[in-house]
Amino acid sequence: MKDWHRNWQNCFRQSNSWCPSCLCERNVECSRKDTKDAESISFGYQFCFFVSSMTRFLTLCFCLLLLCVLGCQRLPERPEGMPELVPCTVVVTFGGEVMEGVQILFHPKNPAENTLAAGGQTDARGKALMVTAAYYRGVVPGEYTVSFQKYAPEEMRPDGMPFPAKPLMPLKYAPVHSRETIVVSSSQAEYVFTLDAL
């Protein structure tokens, strides 16, 4: 009886749980198994963290490479005989408020002297940086007719075809109809157009 009691106390000290001595070895085996399971789970987490880190690293490298490629691209060379361009920014207010997304076109008023049109689109501040021939910043000095256009977002019909574009500005500002003019010179860099909504 004393021997059984002594064995039972030793089992309690080893397993730190209330169990008969016959279950002591089983508890030790379970403890070892739990340790192995924990090690496996820990390895799995480490592996997933490694894969995730490598994915982020490769994504970052790809983005940097893409930025380098895009940054190294050069604009086409200026055509031979192209006149010098002067910086030109246009500010548009429509109905007393600045208007974003307005397409602005400069049409040379005297094609015999200048055949290079310029264009730009206003940002959230109502400002547009004008470019010539779609690539070159600036405008050839001279007199232009100026047109303004903006359309509502495209809407689709049930058959999948788009509805006709809906203009958001009066027809009087569209190409051919516009009577707005501008004289671009090297002494002025910003021009303001105040347009009415009627």
C-alpha positions as CSV (number, residue, x, y, z in Angstrom):
1,M,0.0,0.0,0.0
2,K,2.8,2.4,0.9
3,D,4.6,1.5,-2.4
4,W,1.5,2.3,-4.4
5,H,1.1,5.6,-2.6
6,R,4.7,6.5,-3.3
7,N,4.4,5.7,-7.0
8,W,1.2,7.8,-7.2
9,Q,3.1,10.8,-5.6
10,N,6.0,10.4,-8.1
11,C,3.5,10.3,-11.0
12,F,1.9,13.5,-9.8
13,R,5.3,15.2,-9.6
14,Q,6.2,14.1,-13.1
15,S,2.9,14.8,-14.9
16,N,1.7,17.7,-12.7
17,S,-1.8,16.3,-12.9
18,W,-4.1,14.0,-10.9
19,C,-3.8,10.6,-12.5
20,P,-3.2,7.1,-11.4
21,S,0.3,5.8,-11.8
22,C,-0.8,3.6,-14.7
23,L,-1.5,6.7,-16.7
24,C,1.8,8.5,-16.0
25,E,3.6,7.1,-19.0
26,R,0.7,7.9,-21.3
27,N,0.7,11.5,-20.2
28,V,4.4,11.8,-20.8
29,E,3.9,10.4,-24.3
30,C,1.0,12.9,-24.9
31,S,3.3,15.7,-23.8
32,R,6.0,14.6,-26.2
33,K,3.4,14.4,-29.0
34,D,2.1,17.9,-28.2
35,T,5.7,19.2,-28.3
36,K,6.2,17.7,-31.8
37,D,2.8,19.2,-33.0
38,A,3.8,22.6,-31.7
39,E,7.2,22.4,-33.5
40,S,5.4,21.4,-36.7
41,I,3.0,24.4,-36.4
42,S,5.9,26.7,-35.6
43,F,7.7,25.5,-38.8
44,G,4.5,26.0,-40.8
45,Y,4.2,29.6,-39.6
46,Q,7.9,30.3,-40.3
47,F,7.5,28.9,-43.8
48,C,4.4,31.0,-44.6
49,F,6.2,34.1,-43.3
50,F,9.2,33.4,-45.5
51,V,7.0,32.9,-48.6
52,S,5.0,36.1,-47.8
53,S,8.2,38.1,-47.3
54,M,9.7,36.8,-50.6
55,T,6.4,37.7,-52.4
56,R,6.6,41.3,-51.1
57,F,10.2,41.6,-52.0
58,L,9.7,40.3,-55.5
59,T,6.7,42.6,-56.0
60,L,8.7,45.6,-54.8
61,C,11.6,44.7,-57.2
62,F,9.1,44.4,-60.1
63,C,7.6,47.8,-59.3
64,L,11.0,49.5,-59.1
65,L,12.1,47.9,-62.4
66,L,8.8,49.1,-64.0
67,L,9.4,52.6,-62.7
68,C,13.0,52.6,-64.1
69,V,11.8,51.4,-67.5
70,L,9.1,54.1,-67.6
71,G,11.4,56.7,-66.3
72,C,14.0,56.0,-69.0
73,Q,11.6,56.4,-71.8
74,R,12.2,59.5,-73.8
75,L,9.8,61.7,-75.7
76,P,10.1,61.7,-79.5
77,E,12.6,64.2,-80.8
78,R,11.2,67.5,-81.8
79,P,10.5,67.7,-85.5
80,E,13.1,69.6,-87.5
81,G,12.0,73.2,-88.0
82,M,9.5,73.1,-85.1
83,P,9.2,76.6,-83.6
84,E,10.2,77.3,-80.1
85,L,7.5,76.6,-77.5
86,V,6.6,78.8,-74.5
87,P,5.1,77.6,-71.3
88,C,1.3,77.9,-71.2
89,T,-1.2,77.1,-68.4
90,V,-5.0,77.7,-68.8
91,V,-7.4,78.2,-65.9
92,V,-11.1,77.6,-66.6
93,T,-14.1,78.6,-64.5
94,F,-17.6,77.6,-65.6
95,G,-20.6,79.2,-64.0
96,G,-18.4,80.8,-61.4
97,E,-16.7,77.6,-60.3
98,V,-13.6,75.8,-61.4
99,M,-14.3,72.7,-63.5
100,E,-12.3,69.5,-63.7
101,G,-12.0,67.4,-66.8
102,V,-12.5,70.1,-69.4
103,Q,-10.8,69.4,-72.7
104,I,-9.2,72.5,-74.1
105,L,-8.0,72.9,-77.7
106,F,-6.0,75.7,-79.3
107,H,-6.7,76.0,-83.0
108,P,-4.2,78.2,-84.9
109,K,-6.1,81.2,-86.2
110,N,-3.7,81.7,-89.1
111,P,-2.7,78.2,-90.5
112,A,-0.3,79.9,-93.0
113,E,1.9,80.9,-90.1
114,N,1.3,78.1,-87.7
115,T,-0.2,74.7,-88.2
116,L,0.5,73.2,-84.7
117,A,-2.5,72.9,-82.4
118,A,-2.2,72.5,-78.7
119,G,-4.4,70.8,-76.1
120,G,-4.8,70.1,-72.4
121,Q,-7.3,69.0,-69.7
122,T,-8.1,70.7,-66.5
123,D,-7.4,69.2,-63.1
124,A,-9.3,69.5,-59.8
125,R,-8.0,73.1,-59.6
126,G,-9.4,74.0,-63.0
127,K,-5.9,74.2,-64.4
128,A,-4.6,72.7,-67.6
129,L,-1.0,72.5,-68.8
130,M,-1.0,72.9,-72.5
131,V,1.1,70.7,-74.8
132,T,1.7,70.8,-78.5
133,A,1.4,67.8,-80.9
134,A,0.4,65.7,-77.8
135,Y,4.0,65.4,-76.5
136,Y,5.8,68.7,-76.2
137,R,5.1,71.0,-73.3
138,G,4.3,74.5,-74.3
139,V,2.6,76.4,-77.2
140,V,3.9,78.1,-80.3
141,P,3.5,81.9,-79.7
142,G,0.6,83.3,-81.7
143,E,-3.2,83.7,-81.9
144,Y,-5.6,80.8,-81.4
145,T,-9.3,80.1,-81.3
146,V,-10.0,78.2,-78.1
147,S,-12.6,75.5,-77.7
148,F,-13.9,73.8,-74.5
149,Q,-15.6,70.4,-74.1
150,K,-16.7,68.1,-71.3
151,Y,-19.0,65.1,-71.5
152,A,-20.9,63.1,-68.9
153,P,-19.6,59.7,-67.9
154,E,-20.5,57.0,-70.5
155,E,-23.7,55.1,-69.8
156,M,-24.6,51.7,-71.4
157,R,-27.8,50.7,-72.9
158,P,-29.4,47.3,-72.0
159,D,-28.0,45.8,-75.3
160,G,-24.5,46.7,-74.2
161,M,-24.0,49.6,-76.5
162,P,-23.2,53.1,-75.1
163,F,-25.6,55.9,-75.2
164,P,-24.6,59.0,-77.2
165,A,-22.2,61.2,-75.2
166,K,-23.9,63.9,-73.3
167,P,-22.1,67.3,-73.4
168,L,-21.9,69.2,-70.1
169,M,-21.0,72.5,-71.7
170,P,-22.9,74.7,-74.1
171,L,-22.4,74.1,-77.8
172,K,-21.1,77.6,-78.3
173,Y,-17.8,76.5,-76.7
174,A,-17.3,73.5,-78.9
175,P,-14.9,73.4,-81.9
176,V,-16.1,75.3,-85.0
177,H,-18.7,77.2,-82.8
178,S,-16.3,78.8,-80.2
179,R,-15.5,82.4,-80.5
180,E,-13.1,82.4,-77.6
181,T,-9.6,83.5,-78.6
182,I,-6.2,83.8,-77.1
183,V,-2.8,85.4,-78.0
184,V,0.0,83.3,-76.5
185,S,3.3,85.2,-75.9
186,S,6.5,84.5,-74.1
187,S,5.7,87.3,-71.6
188,Q,2.7,85.5,-70.1
189,A,2.5,81.9,-68.8
190,E,-1.1,81.7,-67.4
191,Y,-4.4,82.5,-69.0
192,V,-7.8,82.6,-67.4
193,F,-11.1,81.9,-69.1
194,T,-14.4,82.7,-67.4
195,L,-17.2,80.8,-69.1
196,D,-20.9,81.2,-68.4
197,A,-23.3,78.2,-68.2
198,L,-25.9,79.8,-70.6
